[in-house]
């Protein structure tokens, strides 16, 4: 009887966890992502679509805008990813216990 009760409780807890607890990958939440990154990504995607429409030209204003937006997005990613450890450490250091 005790084993049955135990197994029933474990089963109920597992079902509740599967239906209520979200499952994400280890690096799903990027605390360094901000509104500027959303803007850079949106511009990069828009200019990429615009670049693909005329057949992916290798020169001209459409190509230049595509490369400029893509470069700005990649630069923003690299900058924020390289600063994440420093920012995280500084934020922890500056935090005051209450």
ABEGO torsion letter per residue (X at the ends): XAAAAAAAAAAAAAAAAAAABBBBBAAABBAABBAAAAAAAAAAAAAAAAAAAAGGBABEAAAAAAAAAAAAAAAAAAAAAAAAAAAAAAAAAABBBX
